[in-house]
Amino acid sequence: MVHVYTGDGKGKTTASLGLGLRAAGHGFKVLMIQFMKGQIKYGELEGVRNIPNFEILQFGRPDFVDKENPEQIDIDLAKEGLEHARKVVIAGEIDLLILDEINVAVEWKLVSVEEVVKLVKSRPKKMEIVLTGRYAPREFIELADTVTEMKEIKHPYVNGVLARKGVEF
C-alpha cells in the first residue's frame, strides 16, 4: 500500500520511523531515503544502525534549501535520491520504502510530482511506500491508500524553544 504522512504538525518522519521499526521487527527489509537532509547527526541515523534490515540514506546537505531559489546541488541531490529509489523499486528487494520529505522536495521543485507518481506506480505489489513531508500534492493523496495529516495545535517553537536533540532531531 501507499501511505502519506503530511501536514504542518510534528511527527511525520517519526511516524514513518515507527512503521519502519515495526516492519524490521518482523524481519522485513526497510529503506528510508531522506530528501533535503544530510550531514547532520539526526538521532534516527544512530538509532537504526543496530537494527537488522533497516537502513537510512540521506540525499541532502546540512544547509536549509532556499524554496524560492534552490541551488543546483539541492536539485542534483534530490534527483540522485529519486534515482536511487527507482533502482530499489526495480530490484524489488525492499519491503518498506520510506521517501522522507519527498512532499517538500516536490513542493520546492527539486523533483516533479510526475516522477514520484511514476515511481510509486511502478513498485512491486508487495512493496509498501511511505511519502512524508508537508505539502502533500493532491496527486499523492489520490494515489495513497492511507493518508494521515499531522496538525499543529501547540508547539514550543512558537515560544522560541529551538529543536532539541533526541526529540526533534
C-alpha positions in Angstrom: 0.0 0.0 0.0 0.9 3.7 -0.2 1.0 5.8 2.9 1.2 9.6 3.0 2.1 11.4 6.3 1.6 15.2 5.8 0.5 18.4 7.5 2.0 21.2 9.5 2.3 19.3 12.7 5.2 17.4 14.2 5.6 13.7 13.8 5.7 12.7 10.1 9.2 11.4 10.0 8.8 9.9 13.5 5.6 8.0 12.4 7.4 6.6 9.4 10.4 5.5 11.6 7.9 3.8 13.9 6.4 1.9 10.9 9.9 1.0 9.8 10.8 -0.3 13.2 7.7 -2.4 13.4 8.4 -3.8 9.9 12.0 -4.5 10.7 10.9 -6.3 13.9 9.0 -8.7 11.7 12.1 -9.3 9.5 11.1 -7.0 6.7 13.7 -5.0 4.8 13.3 -1.3 5.3 14.9 1.6 3.5 14.4 5.3 4.3 15.6 7.7 1.8 15.8 11.2 3.3 15.5 14.1 0.9 16.9 17.6 1.8 18.6 16.1 4.9 22.3 15.4 5.1 25.4 15.5 7.1 23.5 16.4 10.3 23.6 13.8 13.1 19.9 13.1 13.3 19.2 10.6 16.1 17.5 8.2 13.8 20.7 7.5 12.0 22.3 6.1 15.1 19.1 4.6 16.3 18.7 2.3 13.3 22.4 1.4 13.0 22.0 -1.7 15.0 18.5 -2.7 13.7 18.8 -5.5 11.2 17.2 -4.8 7.8 16.7 -1.0 8.5 18.9 1.5 6.5 18.7 5.2 6.1 20.3 7.1 3.2 20.5 10.8 3.0 20.4 12.9 -0.1 20.8 16.5 1.0 23.3 19.0 2.6 23.3 20.2 6.1 22.1 23.6 5.0 18.5 24.6 4.5 17.2 24.8 0.9 16.0 28.1 -0.3 12.5 27.4 -1.5 12.4 30.4 -3.9 15.9 29.7 -5.3 17.2 26.2 -4.7 20.8 25.7 -5.5 21.8 23.3 -8.3 23.3 21.0 -5.7 20.0 20.6 -3.9 18.3 19.7 -7.2 21.0 17.3 -8.1 20.9 15.6 -4.7 17.1 15.2 -4.8 17.3 13.7 -8.3 20.1 11.4 -7.1 17.8 10.2 -4.2 14.9 9.6 -6.5 17.1 7.7 -8.9 18.3 5.5 -6.0 14.7 4.9 -5.1 14.0 3.9 -8.7 16.8 1.3 -8.6 15.4 0.0 -5.3 11.9 -0.3 -6.7 13.3 -2.1 -9.8 15.3 -4.5 -7.7 12.2 -5.3 -5.6 14.2 -6.4 -2.6 12.9 -3.9 -0.1 9.6 -4.5 1.7 9.1 -0.9 3.0 10.5 2.1 1.2 10.1 5.5 3.0 10.7 8.6 1.0 11.2 11.1 3.8 10.4 14.7 3.0 9.6 13.9 -0.6 6.5 16.0 -0.4 8.7 19.1 0.4 11.1 18.2 -2.3 8.2 18.3 -4.8 6.7 21.5 -3.4 10.1 23.2 -3.7 10.5 21.9 -7.3 13.6 19.7 -6.7 11.7 16.7 -8.3 8.4 16.6 -10.1 5.1 15.1 -9.0 5.0 13.1 -12.2 8.4 11.4 -11.4 7.3 10.4 -7.9 3.9 9.1 -9.1 5.5 7.1 -11.8 7.9 5.6 -9.3 5.1 4.7 -6.8 3.0 3.1 -9.6 5.9 1.0 -10.8 6.6 -0.6 -7.4 6.1 -4.3 -6.9 2.8 -5.1 -5.3 4.4 -6.4 -2.1 6.3 -3.2 -1.5 4.9 -0.6 0.9 5.8 3.0 0.2 5.6 6.0 2.6 5.7 9.6 1.4 6.4 12.1 4.1 6.5 15.9 4.5 4.3 18.9 4.5 2.6 20.0 1.3 1.5 16.5 0.0 0.2 17.2 -3.5 -3.3 16.2 -4.5 -1.9 13.5 -6.8 -0.1 11.8 -3.8 -3.3 11.9 -1.7 -5.3 10.4 -4.5 -2.7 7.7 -5.1 -2.4 6.7 -1.4 -4.3 4.0 0.4 -3.7 5.7 3.8 -3.3 9.5 4.4 -2.5 10.9 7.8 -2.4 14.6 8.4 -0.4 15.8 11.4 -2.0 19.1 12.6 -0.1 21.5 14.8 -2.3 22.6 17.7 0.5 23.7 20.0 4.3 23.6 19.7 7.1 25.2 21.8 8.8 26.7 18.7 6.2 29.4 19.0 7.7 30.4 22.3 11.2 30.4 20.9 12.2 26.9 22.0 14.7 25.5 19.5 14.8 22.0 18.1 16.1 19.6 20.8 18.5 16.8 20.4 16.7 13.4 20.8 13.3 14.9 20.4 13.2 17.0 17.1 16.4 15.6 15.6 
